[in-house]
Amino acid sequence: MQSPNQSIKPITTQINSAGNLEIGGCDLVELADKYGTPLYVFDETTIRAMTSAYKEAFKSYPKMKMMFAAKAFMTKAICKIMEQEEFGLDLCSGGEIYTAFTSGFDMSKTLFNGNNKSYEDINLALECGVGTISADNFFELALINQIAVSKNIIVRILLRITPGIECHTHEYIQTGHLDSKFGFDLTQIDNAIELITDEYKNLNLVGLHAHIGSQIFEKKVYFDEVEVIFKELKRLKDKYILNLHEVNLGGGLGIKYTEKDKPISVYDIAETIIDSIKINSEKYGIEEPSVFIEPGRSIIGTAGVTLYTAGSSKQVPKGRKYQAVDGGMSDNARPSLYQAEYTVQIANNPEADNTEKVTIAGKHCESGDILAKDILLPEIQEGDILCFYTTGAYGYSMSSNYNRILKPAAVLVNNGKSDIIINRQTYEQLCESDIIPDSLNR
Ligand SMILES: Cc1ncc(COP(=O)(O)O)c(C=O)c1O
C-alpha cells in the first residue's frame, strides 16, 4: 500500500478554478499575497494521513509506540497535532523541551536525545518531566546520575548505541555506522552497564536506542538494526541477568523530493520491522519488547511547501540562466548543506510547459546560495510565486538569520482555512538581543 511519503506533493494539492495551485483548499497565490513570502505552508491533512499510516501499518504489533522527531519541524501547533494523533515526541535540545512543555504536551511521552546534553539541558528535562533520557556517552551517564541524585529521583534512561549499520544516504545524515559522533560503540556497552549497576544508582536503564540515518530507501537496514539490538539484549540478559524491555529504532524513512527518489511505503517498512522483531525474539529467546520509532522527515516533509516570489534574473552569456527569489539558504539550508534537490512549480502558472533550464538562486551574499540547480520550468516572470515541494522537514527547523534576513512565517492549511503557526520575524525581534556596550556609546 502507498503512503504519503511516496508523493512529492501534499495529498490535497490540486489546480483550482483560478488556474492556481491549491493545497488544503487554499490558493497558494492568495496565501502568498496574504502572508507574504517566503512562506512555509503545511497541509494538516497530509500530516495526519502520515501519522494514521504509521499507526495502521504497525497495528499488528501492539507494543509499538510512535514518537515524532521534533527536530524535523517543531512548533507548539505541531505538538498539539502530535498529541491528538497519540504520538510521543523525540526532543533533542532545551529549546525543543521548552516548546513541548509550554504547548501543554504530556511530557511523560517524550524522549530526550542528543550527543552533548549540558547540565542545564538535563536539569530542564527533569524539571519539565521528560519521560526518558537517551544517554549518549559516559560523560552524560555521570551527569544525568549526578543531577538525579541532587533531586533525589530515579531517571529512566536508554543507552544510545551505534549498531554498525551503514545505510546509503548522504554522509551528513548517516548516524548508525561505527565511526559516528553518536552513541556508545557496541564494545563500550558493558562498561556503561557496569557503571550503571555499580555506581549510578539513580539511573533506571530500560532499554537500547539506535538511529541509523535519515532519508533511507532500504528495508534491509531496519531488519538488520533490529537483529543487532536483539542480539545485544540477549547477550546482556545472559551476562548481567538484565531484562531490558524497551527498544528504540530511531527514524529515517525517506521521502520523495524529485522523481528520482523511490522511497518505500511505511507499510513495507512496518512489515520488515515486525518480521524482524518476531524472528529475532524467537532466535535469541527474548520476550518481545516495547518498540519505539521516532520518524521526523516522513511525517512532516511531504506536508510542507515553501513559497517564494520571483525577483531578478540573469542570463550568463553562453551560460546558465539564474532566477533569484526572495529567500534562500537562510530559510532552507539543505541545498547548500548537502546538495538537496527539490521539485518546483509556478503556483500561478502550474500547467504551462517546461520550456527552459533555470537555476533558482537565493538572495544571500553567498555563491553557494542556490535553491535548485538546472531545473526545467516554464519561463518565469518577475512576481511569479514559486512553490518548492517537500520542504516540511529540516527546512524551517534549520533556518537562520544569515545576512540578517528575517525568518519566514509558517501557516497550517486545512479545508480552505489557513492559520498562522509561526509569525514572520520582525526587525525588532531580530535586534532584540543586541547590546551596545556603554564603552561604545561615546
Ligand atoms: C536520534 C534521531 N531520531 C530520529 C531522527 C529523525 O530522523 P528522520 O527525520 O530521518 O525520520 C533523527 C534525525 O536525525 C535522529 O537523530
The ligand as a Tripos MOL2 file, in Angstrom:
@<TRIPOS>MOLECULE
LIG
   16    16     1     0     0
SMALL
NO_CHARGES

@<TRIPOS>ATOM
      1 C1         18.0110   10.1180   17.1460 C.3       1 LIG1
      2 C2         17.1880   10.5100   15.9890 C.ar      1 LIG1
      3 N1         15.9340   10.0270   15.9130 N.ar      1 LIG1
      4 C3         15.1060   10.3590   14.8840 C.ar      1 LIG1
      5 C4         15.5390   11.1900   13.8710 C.ar      1 LIG1
      6 C5         14.5870   11.5300   12.7600 C.3       1 LIG1
      7 O1         15.0180   11.0370   11.5500 O.3       1 LIG1
      8 P1         14.1250   11.2300   10.2500 P.3       1 LIG1
      9 O2         13.7310   12.6490   10.1960 O.co2     1 LIG1
     10 O3         15.0010   10.8270    9.1350 O.co2     1 LIG1
     11 O4         12.9480   10.3110   10.3980 O.co2     1 LIG1
     12 C6         16.8350   11.7020   13.9020 C.ar      1 LIG1
     13 C7         17.3160   12.5740   12.8200 C.2       1 LIG1
     14 O5         18.4100   12.9680   12.6950 O.2       1 LIG1
     15 C8         17.6790   11.3570   14.9970 C.ar      1 LIG1
     16 O6         18.9120   11.8390   15.0890 O.3       1 LIG1
@<TRIPOS>BOND
     1     1     2 1
     2     2     3 ar
     3     2    15 ar
     4     3     4 ar
     5     4     5 ar
     6     5     6 1
     7     5    12 ar
     8     6     7 1
     9     7     8 1
    10     8     9 2
    11     8    10 1
    12     8    11 1
    13    12    13 1
    14    12    15 ar
    15    13    14 2
    16    15    16 1
@<TRIPOS>SUBSTRUCTURE
     1 LIG1         1 GROUP 0 **** ****
